[in-house]
Every structure is written in C-alpha cells, then in structure tokens.
Amino acid sequence: METLASKERREMTVLAARQSLREYAADQWPHTNHKGRLAKLCRLLPWSDRRVRAVYNGERGVSLRAEEQAALDQLTIEAKHEYRTIEALCAGLEALLTHTDEDGYRAQIDALRAVYRGMDSARAAGGKR
C-alpha cells in the first residue's frame, strides 16, 4: 500500500505540473480560452489528448511519468530562453535608439519601456520565468 508521504509527494508533483502547463499556456496564448490552450498543448506535447487534459486539469489519480516531467521541464527551459532572448533584443534596441537620437525616437523608447513593464507585471502576476 502506498504511504501517505509518497501519495502527498505524487499529488504535489501533479499539482506543480498542472500549474506549469497552465502558466505556459497562458503565457504562450494569452487571448485563448482553456479549451483552445488545451488543443494547442495537445499538438505540442507528445502525449495523448486525454493525458494532456488529465494533467492540465489536475485530475485525481493522475501521476506524472518521468518522460512527461522531462517534457514539461523542456517546455519551461525553452520558455525561459525565449523570454531572455526577447528581453535582450528589447534592451539592445532601446540602447541603439537612445544612442542614435533619443529625442527623435522618444515614442519608440517609451513603447519599449511599456513592453518591459508588461513583461515584468505578467511575470509578477504568476508567469514566473
């Protein structure tokens, strides 16, 4: 019989996986509802549609396999890399515009700063990247 501690660990792993899937989907497709996000995750992950739905919803009795955890970890790594790449591109563009002609590109620089604020506020709201 499964001990209480191992059952709690398994449930925590599934809850963490559920949260990771939901955060990833919300970051990638912010204007899509849960049904659309699930459909896109089903195309993205090498699992059955039913399996993706079970983990996404954190259904009872679901346990995460090692290869599924590895796939989620890879998604998280790719998302962090993508975020850092975008952040670096924005910083480089801001530096270029500031160096070239700060007054002439004031509107673009302000738009970039608004993007930074949006990315930071999304991260603070739960998209922990």
N, C-alpha and C positions, 0 to 999 in steps of 0.2 A: 504494500500500500504506500502511496506517495505521502511523504511527510508534509506537514503544514508549511515548513520553511521553504521546501523546494516548490511547492504549489504557489506560494506567495511570490517567489522569485520568477517563476514562469509567467504568472499574471502580470508582474511588473514589466517583464520583457515585452509582453504583448501590448501592454498599455504604452510603453515607450515607442514601440514600432507603430502603433496606431497614431500616436502624436507626431512621429516623424513623417509618416505618409501624409497626414493631413496638412502639416506645415509645408511640406514640399509642394503638395498640390496647390495649396493656397498661394504660395509664392510664384509658382510657375503659371498658374491660370487663375488670376485673381477675379476675373469677371465671369467665371464659370461656376455653376452650382455644383453640389456634391455629386449628382448623377453624371454630369459631364466630366468632372475630375476623376471619378471612378473609371469611366470609359477610357480616358486618356492614360491613367495609370495601368489599366489592363493591357493596353497596347505597348506600354513602356517596359513593364516588368515581365520576366519570363515565367510567370505563374499562371494558373488557371484563373479565369474571371471570378469564379466563386471564391477562390483562395484570396485574391486581392480584396474582394468585398468583405470577407470574414475578418481579415487583419485590419482593414480600413475602419470597420465598424467596431472592432474590439470584441467580437462575439465570444460568448462563453465557450470554454472547451478548446479554444484555439491555442496552439503552441507554435512558436516560431522555430523553424528548422535552421540549421547553421548556414546553409546556402542562401536562405531567404534573408537572414540577418546580414550576410555579406552583400547581398544585392542592395539592401537599404543603406548600408554603410557607404557603398559606392555612390549611390544617389546623393547622399549628404556631402561626400567629398567633392563630387562634380558641381553641386550647387554652390558650395563654398568657394571653389575655384572660379566659377563663373562670376560670383559676386565680387571677388577680389579683382578679377580682370576688368569688370565694368568700373569699379571704383578707381583703379589705376588709370584707365582711359579717361575718365572724367577729370581726375586730378591733373593729368598731363595736358588735356585740352584747356583746362582753366589756366594752368601756368603759361601755356602758349599764348592764349588770348590776352592774359594780363601783361605778359612781356611785350607783346606786339603793340597793342594800343588799348589800354584798359578803358579809357573813356569811350572809344569807338565801339567796343564790344561789351559795354555795360549790360545790355539786355541779355546777351548770351551767358555772361558770367553769372548774372542773377538767376537765370534759368538752371544753370548747373548747380548752383547752391541750393535751389529748391529741390532738385533731384536728390542731392545729398541728404537734405532734411527728410525727404520722403523715404529714402532707403533706411536712414537711421531710425525714423519713427516706426517703420514696418518691422525692423529688427527688434526694437524695444517692445513692440506690441506682441511679439511672440514668434517672429521668424528667425530666432537665434541662429545666426550663421557665423 
